[in-house]
Amino acid sequence: MVSHENENYAKLLEESFNNTTEPKMGDVVEGEIINITETSIFINMNGKYDAYADITDYKDKNGKMKYQVGDLLRGFIVEFNNDGIKVSKSLRKQFADKTQIRNAFEEKIPVEGKVFKIVNGGYSVDVLGVRAFCPKSQMDIMLEEDSHYLNNNFTFLVTEYEDNGRNIIVSRKRLLHDEAKIMKEEALENLEAGKVVTGVIRRLTDFGAFVDLGGIEGLLHVSEIAWAHINKPSDVLTVGTEIEVKILAINGEKISLSMKALQDNPLDIAMNELETGTIVECRVLRLHNFGAFVEIIPGVEGLIPISEMAWGKNIRHPKEVLREGDVVSAQIFKLDKNEKKINLSLKALLENPWDNIEEKVKLGELITGTVENNTNFGAFVTITDGITGLLPRSRMPMDMTLNSGDEIELRVTSIDTDSKRISLELKDHPAPESLPQQDDRRPSFKGKPRKGGKPAEWKKWAQETPEVPEDNPFNQL
């Protein structure tokens, strides 16, 4: 006689068998990962069945496995074999119908599809034997030429399923965005300022290169590519090239990178090897009002001040003497190791015309000069190469007008070799005798100075006569 307890047990066992649904091709399943090997992921599905998946199917585009033991894994049943139930990340055509496509839409599980036609506004995609539409804007994060997609297989997400499967819309961009977001978060967790990493150049612009660091991009500014001056990143870098960079800073999702931080600074080496007086060949890089920056060796720049470009010439801008790209010889006259600055001179390699001034200009001599420029205190006149004299305003008729380039006949009235100044007067209009001949720059006045300073006449002269910087070539006057 069967006991009441045994009857209840038999009933429960029978119900358990009746409630068990056998898995079939295309079913969506989910289970806990119980083991991961080099080739497979093993899953326990509610304790009833064990399943496995190819590990490559669940790696990201960079080949990284983002799952670990204990995580839940979801996918489609795509195969029954001697090893058990095989699960795949996306549903495959031979195991699907519209019901499975609807399940993929509801469960937000990716499906495989092949782009077979380019249509107005997008692409026709064969998804598991059913025609679907992928808008052009949903095919990629950065859209490429149509030929890149046509007749190729991709993984899509079903975003719309209507009219019993007659209207199916899919998106590949959604999946790429989700993958990119996960990869970006993971990448940021592993990056920090000062770390040296390997990346791939993805894009080049005039101001730098964008480098893929495995899920997130960093900017390699053109100034951080090398110590040497670089006009455009494309001159030295190529898209797709793998490079090693150092992370300078991370600000949110903005990452600053450097290649030159991994290289020895050539300026430090040059500061120890170069000496004052050294003559170097250098290339002109940039011209400014105050001088020219030159490249002494790759990565080492120096400055040629405008005052060091020629003897006794009124140079208003370096472009009158140099052009960008010129290669010139110059002599180092200043090395500042603390400031790491190098100053050079062109005129140091030229003959100083004042070294033999007595052979070129004589006191009282009549000469023909060329006006360089006219100022409120006189006209600067070129006497010969590198020698300029001053015709004071006080020695010119009130109605006289001089222009740059005018040729005039003059007489040399004084030569100051110490100060390198020459005073002139017009051949037919000598200076009034009342004016002092020994110094045309500063008249002498008699009388008691006003309280707190010099006579009023002296103050007026000082206001009308601007000071000339010590390094100005006109100081020779």
Secondary structure, DSSP 8 states (H G I E B T S, - for coil): ---HHHHHHHHHHHHHHHH-----TT-EEEEEEEEE-SSEEEEEETTTEEEEEEGGGGB-TTS-B---TT-EEEEEEEEEETTEEEEESSB-GGG--HHHHHHHHHHT--EEEEEEEEETTEEEEEETTEEEEEEGGGT-SS---GGGTTT-EEEEEEEEEEGGGTEEEEESHHHHHHHHHHHHHHHHHT--TT-EEEEEEEEE-SSEEEEE-SSSEEEEEGGGT-SS--S-GGGT--TT-EEEEEEEEEETTEEEEESGGGS--HHHHHHHH--TT-EEEEEEEEEETTEEEEEEETTEEEEEEGGGSSSS---SSGGGT--TT-EEEEEEEEEETTTTEEEEESGGGS--GGGGGGGT--TT-EEEEEEEEEETTEEEEEEETTEEEEEEGGGS-TT----TT-EEEEEEEEEETTTTEEEEEESSS---TTS-SS-SSS----S---TTSS-HHHHHHHHHS----TT-GGGG-
